[in-house]
Amino acid sequence: MSDRTRKRILSMWFPRLPSERVLRRRPVDAPFALTLTRKNTDRIHCLNPQAERRGLHRGMSLADARAFCPALVSQPARPDLDATFLASLRRWATRYCPWVGFEGEDGLVLDITGSAHLFGGEDAMMQDMRARADRAGLTLRLGCAATRGAAWAFARHGEGQRPLDALPVAALRLEDKTVTGLERLGLRTIGDLAATARAPLARRFGPEVLLRLDQARGDQAEAITPRTEPPRYAARLSLPEPIGLFDDVIAATARLLTPLCEKLKTHESGARRLRLTLRRVDQGSQQVDLRLAAAMRDPARILPLFERGIGTIDAGFGIDQVRLEATLVEPLPIQQINATTARTGPDRLNDLITRIGTRIGLENVQRLLPADSHVPERSFIVAPAAYTRPQDGWSCPRPRPLCLFPPEAIAGSGPRPPDRFRWRNMSLATGRATGPERIVPEWWLEDENWRRGLRDYWKVETRQGRRLWLFHTPQDPGWFVQGEFA
């Protein structure tokens, strides 16, 4: 078998990835560590070599670390940003081979079979990797072998300076408690483990030990699953002659919307944010951003929404390139339709919200949504209409007024509504009263308006035609008007 077809796996390990991600932007000439909160205790998550030389290590509590090293500089770790940074390193590693996958939270695995010769061989390839990582301020450990397990072991336990059987059993990607149990039996190296009877090992430690051993030695296959790049929803149009008229830009945008929406439809997705970039002949550019109230992929609906933004651009001496990109995409499954299906109400409402939102901002177009509370003031929430969906009506056994306002005191005494009262400079007479409906304050929340205690609500129909919502406070006797029915 030739060198180009022989299976070769390369493991890349970044032992200080979280701390070096931070220090690349803000270098610190002092012991430095990142911390994570575990079981209500701040513990060291990652640290630089200066901190290690002071005797600090991962898992140590931050309080103990500061006692050992008062000059320690620390800040909270950001695992989400570390994952994003590792994803960018994965894209960088595809320059060496197309099959690149993740190996835990701080490593990558590459299938370099047939590609190492393009860089002058495995040694030259790994030397290039180390040089580039060093220039980027990253610590890199490499391991290359015929199996994924062996490559992982070499990267973390000697970079191939020793044979596989001489490496410790911790190099088999086993749990710490399993490694401790094996070492107590005197099985300290992979060679010791391979020379031991398999049946007793399986009974005592389970099948994982033998599986990891077989994967490292090549007796059990282990696949590398590369991460596929997410689809990119963008289209570009280079023009032979500069344009500047409004109708020409609209026509170019319409031409780009068609393939973009077709790609969105193929992936059953819809655009929530679109960016139109117009490059002028003087190399300047202008952008028109469009935020949609709902995911869309219909060019006929999207194009009119661009008109307001396009009308404000300055074409200068002309536009020679137009680029359209969907910067935010959401799932939009295909729905069953028939020949008589027309544009639905929600689609028209979303288009209206988008049009209004382009003028005043989508966050300022709001709707009321029901909330789980018996207290009238808390029975609804105000939310942006573009990021919420209408819900079913309020679930309430008693009717609620269409108009709700802060309580307004009226003259009255006794537990029943007054026969006559004056409200907002109007003299009203009670015709019919329905109630009471007792509502108790939510004791776990502090609300100044409910300090009078529980309320007895009444629906009062006046002889003058007003239909009001009154309540009485028994603990501190008083009558108030809080709402009006339609």
FENRA-V459282 format. One record per pair of residues at least 12 apart in sequence whose C-alpha atoms are under 10 Angstrom apart, sorted by the first residue. I is the first residue (numbers start at 1). J is the second residue. Records with the same first field share a line. If there is no record, write none. Layout:
BEGIN
I = J ; J
END
This chain:
BEGIN
2 = 114
3 = 113 ; 114 ; 116 ; 117 ; 121
4 = 112 ; 113 ; 114 ; 115 ; 116 ; 117 ; 121
5 = 112 ; 113 ; 114 ; 115
6 = 112 ; 113 ; 114 ; 146
7 = 111 ; 112 ; 113 ; 114 ; 145 ; 146 ; 147 ; 148
8 = 110 ; 111 ; 112 ; 113 ; 114 ; 115 ; 116 ; 122 ; 144 ; 145 ; 146 ; 147 ; 148 ; 151
9 = 109 ; 110 ; 111 ; 112 ; 113 ; 143 ; 144 ; 145 ; 146 ; 147 ; 148 ; 149 ; 150 ; 151 ; 152 ; 224
10 = 100 ; 108 ; 109 ; 110 ; 111 ; 112 ; 113 ; 122 ; 126 ; 142 ; 143 ; 144 ; 145 ; 146 ; 147 ; 148 ; 150 ; 151 ; 152 ; 154 ; 155
11 = 100 ; 101 ; 102 ; 103 ; 107 ; 108 ; 109 ; 110 ; 111 ; 141 ; 142 ; 143 ; 144 ; 145 ; 147 ; 148 ; 149 ; 150 ; 151 ; 152 ; 153 ; 154 ; 155 ; 156 ; 159
12 = 93 ; 102 ; 103 ; 106 ; 107 ; 108 ; 109 ; 110 ; 126 ; 129 ; 130 ; 140 ; 141 ; 142 ; 143 ; 144 ; 151 ; 152 ; 155 ; 156
13 = 103 ; 104 ; 105 ; 106 ; 107 ; 108 ; 109 ; 139 ; 140 ; 141 ; 142 ; 143 ; 152 ; 155 ; 156
14 = 86 ; 105 ; 106 ; 107 ; 108 ; 133 ; 138 ; 139 ; 140 ; 141 ; 142 ; 155 ; 156
15 = 46 ; 47 ; 48 ; 105 ; 106 ; 107 ; 138 ; 139 ; 140 ; 141 ; 156
16 = 45 ; 46 ; 47 ; 48 ; 49 ; 106 ; 138 ; 139 ; 140
17 = 46 ; 47 ; 48 ; 82 ; 83 ; 85 ; 86 ; 105 ; 106 ; 107 ; 137 ; 138 ; 139 ; 140
18 = 33 ; 34 ; 45 ; 46 ; 47 ; 48 ; 77 ; 78 ; 79 ; 81 ; 82 ; 83 ; 85 ; 86 ; 105 ; 106
19 = 32 ; 33 ; 34 ; 35 ; 45 ; 46 ; 47 ; 48 ; 74 ; 75 ; 77 ; 78 ; 82 ; 138
20 = 32 ; 33 ; 46 ; 47 ; 48 ; 82 ; 136 ; 137 ; 138 ; 139
21 = 81 ; 82 ; 85 ; 86 ; 136 ; 137 ; 138
22 = 34 ; 75 ; 77 ; 78 ; 81 ; 82
23 = 48 ; 137 ; 138
24 = 136 ; 137 ; 138
25 = 137
28 = 48 ; 73
29 = 50 ; 73
30 = 48 ; 49 ; 50 ; 51 ; 71 ; 72 ; 73
31 = 47 ; 48 ; 49 ; 50 ; 51 ; 52 ; 53 ; 54 ; 56 ; 69 ; 70 ; 71 ; 72 ; 73 ; 74
32 = 44 ; 46 ; 47 ; 48 ; 49 ; 50 ; 51 ; 52 ; 71 ; 72 ; 73 ; 74 ; 75
33 = 45 ; 46 ; 47 ; 48 ; 49 ; 50 ; 51 ; 52 ; 56 ; 57 ; 58 ; 62 ; 65 ; 72 ; 73 ; 74 ; 75 ; 76 ; 77
34 = 46 ; 47 ; 48 ; 58 ; 62 ; 73 ; 74 ; 75 ; 76 ; 77 ; 78
35 = 47 ; 58 ; 59 ; 60 ; 61 ; 62 ; 74 ; 75 ; 76 ; 77 ; 78
36 = 59 ; 61 ; 62 ; 75 ; 76 ; 77 ; 78 ; 79
37 = 61 ; 62 ; 76 ; 77
38 = 59 ; 61
41 = 60 ; 61 ; 62 ; 63
42 = 59 ; 60 ; 61 ; 62 ; 63 ; 76
43 = 57 ; 58 ; 59 ; 60 ; 61 ; 62 ; 63 ; 64 ; 65 ; 76
44 = 56 ; 57 ; 58 ; 59 ; 60 ; 61 ; 62 ; 63 ; 64 ; 65 ; 74 ; 75 ; 76 ; 77
45 = 57 ; 58 ; 59 ; 60 ; 61 ; 62 ; 76 ; 77 ; 79
46 = 58 ; 59 ; 74 ; 77
47 = 72 ; 73 ; 74
50 = 72
51 = 65 ; 68 ; 69 ; 71 ; 72 ; 73
54 = 68 ; 69 ; 72
55 = 68 ; 69
56 = 68 ; 69 ; 72
62 = 74
79 = 105
82 = 105 ; 106
83 = 105 ; 106
85 = 106
86 = 102 ; 105 ; 106 ; 107 ; 108
87 = 101 ; 102 ; 108 ; 227
89 = 107 ; 108 ; 133
90 = 102 ; 107 ; 108 ; 109 ; 110 ; 226 ; 227
91 = 227 ; 229
93 = 108 ; 109 ; 110 ; 129
94 = 110
96 = 110 ; 111 ; 112 ; 115 ; 116 ; 118 ; 119 ; 125 ; 126 ; 129
97 = 110 ; 111 ; 112 ; 113 ; 114 ; 115 ; 116 ; 118
98 = 110 ; 111 ; 112 ; 115 ; 226 ; 227
99 = 111 ; 112 ; 113 ; 224 ; 225 ; 226 ; 227 ; 228
100 = 112 ; 224 ; 225 ; 226 ; 227 ; 228
101 = 224 ; 225 ; 226 ; 227 ; 228
102 = 224 ; 225 ; 226 ; 227
103 = 148 ; 152 ; 224
107 = 140 ; 141 ; 142 ; 152 ; 155
108 = 142 ; 152 ; 226
109 = 142 ; 143 ; 144 ; 148 ; 151 ; 152 ; 224 ; 225 ; 226
110 = 144 ; 148 ; 151 ; 224 ; 225 ; 226
111 = 144 ; 146 ; 147 ; 148 ; 223 ; 224 ; 225 ; 226
112 = 125 ; 144
113 = 146
122 = 144
123 = 144
126 = 141 ; 142 ; 143 ; 144
127 = 142
129 = 141 ; 142
130 = 142
140 = 155
141 = 154 ; 155 ; 156 ; 157 ; 158 ; 159
142 = 154 ; 155 ; 156 ; 157 ; 158 ; 159 ; 160
143 = 155 ; 156 ; 157 ; 158 ; 159 ; 160 ; 161
144 = 159 ; 160
145 = 160 ; 164 ; 216 ; 217 ; 218
146 = 216 ; 217 ; 218
147 = 214 ; 215 ; 216 ; 217 ; 218 ; 219 ; 220 ; 221 ; 222 ; 223
148 = 215 ; 216 ; 217 ; 218 ; 221 ; 222 ; 223 ; 224
149 = 171 ; 172 ; 173 ; 212 ; 213 ; 214 ; 215 ; 216 ; 217 ; 218 ; 221 ; 222
150 = 163 ; 164 ; 165 ; 167 ; 171 ; 172 ; 212 ; 213 ; 215 ; 216 ; 217 ; 218
151 = 164 ; 171 ; 216
152 = 171 ; 172 ; 173 ; 216
153 = 167 ; 168 ; 169 ; 170 ; 171 ; 172 ; 173 ; 216
154 = 167 ; 171
155 = 171
156 = 170 ; 171
157 = 170 ; 171
163 = 190 ; 191
164 = 189 ; 190 ; 191 ; 216 ; 217
165 = 189 ; 190 ; 191 ; 192 ; 193 ; 194 ; 217
166 = 188 ; 189 ; 190 ; 191 ; 192
167 = 188 ; 189 ; 190 ; 191 ; 192
168 = 183 ; 187 ; 188 ; 189 ; 190 ; 191 ; 192 ; 193
169 = 182 ; 183 ; 187 ; 188 ; 189 ; 190 ; 191 ; 192 ; 193 ; 209 ; 213
170 = 182 ; 183 ; 188 ; 189 ; 190
171 = 189 ; 190 ; 212 ; 213 ; 216
172 = 189 ; 190 ; 208 ; 209 ; 210 ; 211 ; 212 ; 213 ; 214 ; 215 ; 216
173 = 208 ; 209 ; 212 ; 213 ; 216
174 = 208 ; 209 ; 212 ; 213
175 = 208 ; 209
177 = 205
178 = 204 ; 205 ; 206 ; 208 ; 209
179 = 205 ; 209
181 = 204 ; 205
182 = 201 ; 204 ; 205 ; 209
190 = 213 ; 216 ; 217
191 = 213
193 = 209 ; 210 ; 213
194 = 210 ; 213 ; 214 ; 217
198 = 210
231 = 263 ; 264 ; 267
232 = 260 ; 263 ; 264 ; 325 ; 326 ; 327 ; 329
233 = 259 ; 260 ; 261 ; 262 ; 263 ; 264 ; 271 ; 274 ; 324 ; 325 ; 326 ; 327 ; 328 ; 329
234 = 256 ; 257 ; 259 ; 260 ; 261 ; 263 ; 274 ; 275 ; 276 ; 323 ; 324 ; 325 ; 326 ; 327
235 = 253 ; 255 ; 256 ; 257 ; 258 ; 259 ; 260 ; 276 ; 322 ; 323 ; 324 ; 325 ; 326
236 = 252 ; 253 ; 255 ; 256 ; 260 ; 276 ; 277 ; 321 ; 322 ; 323 ; 324 ; 325
237 = 252 ; 253 ; 255 ; 256 ; 278 ; 320 ; 321 ; 322 ; 323 ; 324
238 = 252 ; 279 ; 319 ; 320 ; 321 ; 322 ; 323
239 = 252 ; 319 ; 320 ; 321 ; 322
240 = 320 ; 321
241 = 281 ; 318 ; 319 ; 320 ; 321
242 = 279 ; 280 ; 281 ; 315 ; 317 ; 318 ; 319 ; 320 ; 321
243 = 280 ; 281 ; 315 ; 316 ; 317 ; 318 ; 319 ; 320 ; 321
244 = 280 ; 313 ; 314 ; 315 ; 316 ; 317 ; 318 ; 319 ; 320
245 = 311 ; 315 ; 318 ; 319
246 = 307 ; 310 ; 311 ; 312 ; 313 ; 315
247 = 307 ; 310 ; 311
248 = 319
249 = 278 ; 307 ; 310 ; 311 ; 315 ; 319 ; 322
250 = 303 ; 304 ; 306 ; 307 ; 310 ; 311
251 = 303
252 = 321 ; 322 ; 323 ; 324
253 = 276 ; 299 ; 303 ; 306 ; 310 ; 322 ; 323 ; 324
254 = 299 ; 300 ; 302 ; 303 ; 304 ; 306
255 = 299
256 = 276 ; 299 ; 322 ; 323 ; 324 ; 325
257 = 297 ; 298 ; 299 ; 300 ; 302 ; 303 ; 324 ; 325
258 = 297 ; 298 ; 299 ; 300
259 = 299
260 = 297 ; 298 ; 299 ; 324 ; 325 ; 326
261 = 296 ; 297 ; 298 ; 299 ; 302 ; 326
262 = 297 ; 298 ; 299
263 = 297
264 = 296 ; 297 ; 298 ; 326 ; 329 ; 330 ; 331 ; 332
265 = 296 ; 297 ; 298 ; 331 ; 332 ; 333 ; 334
266 = 333 ; 334
267 = 331 ; 332 ; 333 ; 334
268 = 297 ; 330 ; 331 ; 332 ; 333 ; 334
269 = 295 ; 296 ; 297 ; 329 ; 330 ; 331 ; 332 ; 333 ; 334
270 = 294 ; 295 ; 296 ; 297 ; 298 ; 326 ; 328 ; 329 ; 330 ; 331 ; 332 ; 333
271 = 290 ; 291 ; 292 ; 293 ; 294 ; 295 ; 296 ; 297 ; 298 ; 302 ; 325 ; 326 ; 327 ; 328 ; 329 ; 330 ; 331 ; 332
272 = 290 ; 291 ; 292 ; 293 ; 294 ; 295 ; 296 ; 297 ; 326 ; 327 ; 328 ; 329 ; 330 ; 386
273 = 289 ; 290 ; 291 ; 292 ; 293 ; 294 ; 295 ; 296 ; 325 ; 326 ; 327 ; 328 ; 329 ; 330
274 = 288 ; 289 ; 290 ; 291 ; 292 ; 302 ; 306 ; 324 ; 325 ; 326 ; 327 ; 328 ; 329
275 = 287 ; 288 ; 289 ; 290 ; 291 ; 306 ; 323 ; 324 ; 325 ; 326 ; 327 ; 328
276 = 288 ; 289 ; 290 ; 306 ; 309 ; 310 ; 322 ; 323 ; 324 ; 325 ; 326
277 = 289 ; 321 ; 322 ; 323 ; 324 ; 325
278 = 310 ; 313 ; 314 ; 315 ; 318 ; 319 ; 320 ; 321 ; 322 ; 323 ; 324
279 = 315 ; 318 ; 319 ; 320 ; 321 ; 322 ; 323
280 = 314 ; 315 ; 316 ; 317 ; 318 ; 319 ; 320 ; 321 ; 322
281 = 315 ; 316 ; 317 ; 318 ; 319 ; 320 ; 321
282 = 316 ; 317 ; 318 ; 319 ; 320
283 = 319 ; 320 ; 321
284 = 315 ; 316 ; 319
285 = 313 ; 314 ; 315 ; 316 ; 319 ; 321 ; 322
286 = 310 ; 313 ; 314 ; 315 ; 319 ; 322
287 = 309 ; 310 ; 313 ; 322 ; 323 ; 324
288 = 306 ; 307 ; 308 ; 309 ; 310 ; 311 ; 312 ; 313 ; 324
289 = 306 ; 309 ; 310 ; 324 ; 325 ; 326 ; 327 ; 358
290 = 302 ; 305 ; 306 ; 308 ; 309 ; 326 ; 327 ; 354 ; 355 ; 357 ; 358
291 = 305 ; 327 ; 328 ; 354 ; 355 ; 357 ; 358 ; 361 ; 362 ; 386
292 = 305 ; 328 ; 350 ; 351 ; 353 ; 354 ; 355 ; 357 ; 358 ; 362 ; 386 ; 387
293 = 347 ; 349 ; 350 ; 351 ; 352 ; 353 ; 354 ; 355 ; 356 ; 357 ; 362 ; 363 ; 365 ; 384 ; 385 ; 386 ; 387 ; 388
294 = 330 ; 332 ; 346 ; 347 ; 349 ; 350 ; 351 ; 353 ; 354 ; 385 ; 386 ; 387 ; 388 ; 389
295 = 328 ; 329 ; 330 ; 331 ; 332 ; 350 ; 386
296 = 329 ; 330 ; 331 ; 332 ; 347 ; 350 ; 351
297 = 332
301 = 347 ; 348 ; 351
302 = 351 ; 354
304 = 351 ; 355
305 = 351 ; 352 ; 354 ; 355 ; 358
306 = 355 ; 358
308 = 355 ; 358 ; 359
309 = 358 ; 359
346 = 389 ; 390
349 = 385
350 = 385 ; 386
353 = 365 ; 366 ; 385 ; 386
354 = 385 ; 386
357 = 385 ; 386
362 = 384 ; 385 ; 386 ; 387
363 = 383 ; 384 ; 385 ; 386 ; 387
364 = 383 ; 384 ; 385 ; 386
365 = 383 ; 384 ; 385 ; 386
366 = 381 ; 382 ; 383 ; 384 ; 385 ; 386 ; 387 ; 388
367 = 380 ; 381 ; 382 ; 383 ; 384 ; 385 ; 386 ; 388 ; 389 ; 390
368 = 380 ; 381 ; 382 ; 383 ; 384 ; 385 ; 388 ; 390 ; 391
369 = 381 ; 382 ; 383 ; 385 ; 388 ; 389 ; 390 ; 391 ; 392 ; 393 ; 394
370 = 382 ; 390 ; 391 ; 392 ; 393 ; 394 ; 395
371 = 394 ; 395
372 = 394 ; 395
373 = 442
374 = 395 ; 396 ; 439 ; 440 ; 441 ; 442
375 = 439 ; 440 ; 441 ; 442 ; 450 ; 455
376 = 400 ; 401 ; 404 ; 405 ; 439 ; 482 ; 483
377 = 404 ; 405 ; 406 ; 449 ; 482
379 = 394 ; 395 ; 396
380 = 394
398 = 435 ; 437 ; 459
399 = 459 ; 485
400 = 459 ; 469 ; 483 ; 484 ; 485
401 = 459 ; 467 ; 468 ; 469 ; 482 ; 483 ; 484 ; 485 ; 486
402 = 483 ; 484 ; 485 ; 486
403 = 468 ; 469 ; 482 ; 483 ; 484 ; 485 ; 486
404 = 469 ; 481 ; 482 ; 483 ; 484 ; 485
405 = 481 ; 482 ; 483 ; 484
406 = 449 ; 480 ; 481 ; 482 ; 483
407 = 449 ; 469 ; 470 ; 471 ; 479 ; 480 ; 481 ; 482 ; 483
408 = 423 ; 424 ; 470 ; 479 ; 480 ; 481 ; 482 ; 483
409 = 422 ; 423 ; 424 ; 470 ; 471 ; 478 ; 479 ; 480 ; 481 ; 482
410 = 422 ; 423 ; 424 ; 470 ; 478 ; 479 ; 480 ; 481
411 = 423 ; 478 ; 479 ; 480
412 = 472 ; 477 ; 478 ; 479 ; 480
413 = 472 ; 477 ; 478 ; 479
414 = 472 ; 473 ; 474 ; 477 ; 478 ; 479
415 = 436 ; 456 ; 471 ; 472 ; 473 ; 474 ; 477 ; 478 ; 479
416 = 433 ; 434 ; 435 ; 436 ; 456 ; 458 ; 471 ; 472 ; 479
417 = 430 ; 432 ; 433 ; 434 ; 435 ; 436 ; 457 ; 458 ; 459 ; 460 ; 470 ; 471 ; 472 ; 479 ; 480
418 = 430 ; 433 ; 460 ; 479
419 = 431 ; 432 ; 433 ; 462
420 = 462
421 = 479
423 = 480 ; 481
426 = 464
427 = 464
428 = 461 ; 462 ; 463 ; 464 ; 465 ; 466
429 = 460 ; 461 ; 462 ; 463 ; 464 ; 465 ; 466
430 = 460 ; 461 ; 462 ; 463 ; 464 ; 465 ; 466 ; 467 ; 468
431 = 460 ; 461 ; 462 ; 463 ; 464 ; 465 ; 466 ; 467
432 = 458 ; 459 ; 460 ; 461 ; 462 ; 463 ; 467
433 = 458 ; 459 ; 460 ; 461 ; 462 ; 467 ; 468 ; 469 ; 470
434 = 457 ; 458 ; 459 ; 460 ; 461 ; 469
435 = 456 ; 457 ; 458 ; 459 ; 460 ; 470 ; 471
436 = 455 ; 456 ; 457 ; 458 ; 459 ; 470 ; 471 ; 472
437 = 455 ; 456 ; 457 ; 458 ; 459 ; 471
438 = 454 ; 455 ; 456 ; 457 ; 458 ; 471 ; 472 ; 473
439 = 453 ; 454 ; 455 ; 456 ; 457 ; 471
440 = 453 ; 454 ; 455 ; 456
441 = 453 ; 454 ; 455
442 = 454
450 = 473
451 = 476
452 = 472 ; 473 ; 474 ; 475 ; 476 ; 477 ; 478
453 = 473 ; 474 ; 475 ; 476
454 = 471 ; 472 ; 473 ; 474 ; 475 ; 476
455 = 470 ; 471 ; 472 ; 473 ; 474 ; 475 ; 478 ; 479 ; 480
456 = 470 ; 471 ; 472 ; 473 ; 474 ; 479
457 = 469 ; 470 ; 471 ; 472 ; 473 ; 479 ; 480 ; 481 ; 482
458 = 470 ; 471 ; 472 ; 481
459 = 471 ; 483 ; 484 ; 485
460 = 481 ; 484 ; 485
461 = 484 ; 485
466 = 484 ; 485 ; 486
467 = 483 ; 484 ; 485 ; 486
468 = 481 ; 482 ; 483 ; 484 ; 485 ; 486
469 = 481 ; 482 ; 483 ; 484 ; 485
470 = 482 ; 483 ; 484
471 = 483
END
